[in-house]
Amino acid sequence: MTTQSDTSHQGVASPSGAEPSWGPPSSTALQEPVAPPTAAPRSGEPKQPFFHRVWRGRPEDPRWVRPAFLALLVATGLLYLYNLSASGYANSFYSAAVQAGSQSWKALFFGSLDSANAITVDKPPASLWPMALSVRIFGLNSWAILVPEVLMGVATVGVLYGALRRRFSPAAGLIAGAVLALTPVAALMFRFNNPDAMLALLMTVTIYCVVRALEDGRTKWLVWAGVAVGFAFLAKTLQAFLILPPLAVVYAVCAPVRLRKRFAQLGLSAVAMVVAGGWWVAIVELWPASSRPYIGGSQNNSFLELTFGYNGLGRINGDETGSVGGGGGGGTGQWGETGWNRMFNSEIGSQIAWLLPAALILFVAGIVLTRKARRTDLTRSSFLAWGGALLMTAIIFSYMAGIFHQYYTVALAPYIAAVVGMGATVLWEERSKVWASLTLAGAVTATAAWGYVLLNRTPTYLPWLKWLVLIGGLVGALGLIFAARLGRQLALAAVGLSFVASVAGPTAYTLSTVNTGHTGSIVTAGPAGASMMGGRGGPGGGMRGGFPGGGNTRGQNQQGGNGTTQQGGGMGRPPTGGTGGFPGQNQQGNGNTQGQNQQGGMPGGGAMGEGGMGGGGVGGLLNGATVSSAAKKLLETNAGDYTWAAAAVGSQNSASYQLATGKPVMAIGGFNGTDPSPTLAQFKKYVTDGKIHYFISGGGMGGGMGGGNSSSTTSTSSQISSWVTANFKKVTVGSATFYDLTQPTK
């Protein structure tokens, strides 16, 4: 028998023409992975054409394997491309930075919000680079921005398939790929321009590389894992490090090399991670601050401060200076209830948790099944790698007290899918054992029952589906209990029914997601009412529906019309138009369709500049502004004579005007309007030097909406607003208000 250290490939495959295996053929295979046969080329046999090799795949595989895998990739791509342009520019905050990067290489490198490089986004820029290069090639439009995200989704499915196909079976990879593609939050974020799509892809690549390293202890795969984590850090900072502890422990314990070499390899991987992620950080920190943009989201113009504060420990303990609603700390729950059940509650459950109970059951089953295996057993190591990443990320998400949005959970989707694919196929191979068949049936039963609960949370959406899921799942589970005694056809029918019942709920929510446009900063998957944010306090009454605060509560079940459903914002949806309104779910125009129960809205306390949220189509904290053709024409006039065509408080407000005009618009105070950039003195100098033409009224958190812990931070944008309104001519265009900074009133 071949040992792990002697083979470079431990996948298990059926011989060509044989009945396909769903996993390792017996418990013996769980102890010692067997290298698959390699087809020896026949002397004088002509080499097959490239497309034939792509379609056929490995000679030792059954003929259905490669076509099924290619069909999975194509189906995923088509699903995610469907109705893609309905989201327009999606999150205009990132789209503005993409546009800036397509116009300026410096803006591309730093992740600036405008091509004149006033301030950056509050994340590192790696996730912006593919989109900006796409826009540079194809021009600014919704498809150019969002297609790279779709391709990342397809790539994630492909990498996940490859990871499970090597050690387990093609069926395991196909199950995992399908589960991932049909997860509602995955369908949301692989069609959206937030950094989470790139993060999910790179985290999947990381675990793939670690598992490859566990096969035979080759250093290069662990180094590549470090490189993937480093680039993931450049997508979403410290979230990339959540899975490092379990992966490091698994490799240190289970790798098939000597202990000293294991630690040396982990050290090399850490060096690769620091180099891959640290080169950009070093350049930014060493670059003179006077000649680069301000680091958005920081209070001291430091990326390291941003990394370890607002985007780091502040997310865990809630103490986030400059954050929305201030740094509450202490687990106050401003961003939803925290606790062990957070992934299952009404805020999060419908986004990610459909197969989470099954994944937990199958993870435990996989560990039990391999409990007597030797230290280097690859099956157990695979369960520990994927399951460890799942548990670590889920625990952190469940208890973090800082900013948390439902769509963050897309990071869990590949881990859940992998554990389900591995566990289902391994238990299927062990189905002759009573405990294995009962466990598999139990996982299906739990999935069906939990699917019923989730579907029942939206009782008006496909009300019949919950019963089909429950009944179909129970019947399928019953068949799995007796699968070893049934004939092949009946056993496969039980498997098929169980799978369909398990994925029917998330598939329905995924189809609802791709059929809906999503804009703004807080978006959720599924139909109206699927995800209700319910905090337990915080400033002014906690968080419901949108973001923390009290203030004026929007009506529940806002009704509108026969127009296109718009989720998550909707104050302008260029270039496809959009609906006005407040950030929330499914606000519609002209008809009788109900929107999501929208509770809460504007945070209380303080104005948002002159006009507030309601005046002049002004953008809010979480969504963009409606830009009229007259306002667009005003800003475009003589724009080439100025560094910035305009300035506005808050990035969503500035982004909308920038995307509409194609001209740089300065975002005063960054995303929240709370960053101390520019200072009043700097802004006055820009005006004196003739670098800014107009000031756009309203937007951002302005002068007093509880934005952060620093009084100087919250006062900077309000000081600028007060100075402008007192000293410059007001220009009203329709319902929008501007101030001409070239025409002082005194």
Salt bridges, closest charged atoms under 4 A:
GLU19 OE2 - ARG488 NE 3.32
GLU32 OE2 - ARG374 NE 3.23
GLU45 OE1 - ARG42 NE 3.89
ASP61 OD1 - ARG165 NH2 2.34
ASP122 OD1 - LYS123 NZ 3.41
ASP196 OD2 - LYS236 NZ 2.66
GLU215 OE1 - ARG166 NH2 2.72
GLU215 OE1 - ARG212 NE 3.67
ASP216 OD2 - ARG218 NE 2.98
GLU320 OE2 - ARG315 NE 2.95
GLU337 OE1 - ARG536 NE 3.62
GLU430 OE1 - LYS433 NZ 3.06
GLU610 OE2 - LYS730 NZ 2.77
GLU636 OE2 - LYS632 NZ 2.80
ASP689 OD2 - LYS685 NZ 2.86
ASP740 OD1 - HIS693 NE2 3.80
